[in-house]
Amino acid sequence: MKIVVDIDDSKLAFVMEFFKNVSFIKKARAITPDEITNPEISHSMEAYEKGKLKPTPVNLKELKVMMDA
């Protein structure tokens, strides 16, 4: 199981050291604000970059409907 916790940058070192000392925590690492952690999105981006996946054409009207849904 993964849990995401928002921590103040000034306390990050303390929290990371605390997590390392808790026996049932396998590993702890900081996630940057621009890091993609969802593997489905990551694989989709890789497939698009390699040309295995083509973008789906969408007109502006359909896009507005999808955004307002």
Number of C-alpha atoms within 10 A of each C-alpha: 2 5 5 7 7 8 10 8 9 8 9 13 9 10 15 14 11 11 15 14 10 10 7 8 9 8 9 14 8 11 11 8 6 6 8 11 10 8 9 10 11 12 11 13 14 13 13 12 11 10 10 10 12 10 7 6 6 8 8 9 8 9 11 10 9 9 7 6 6
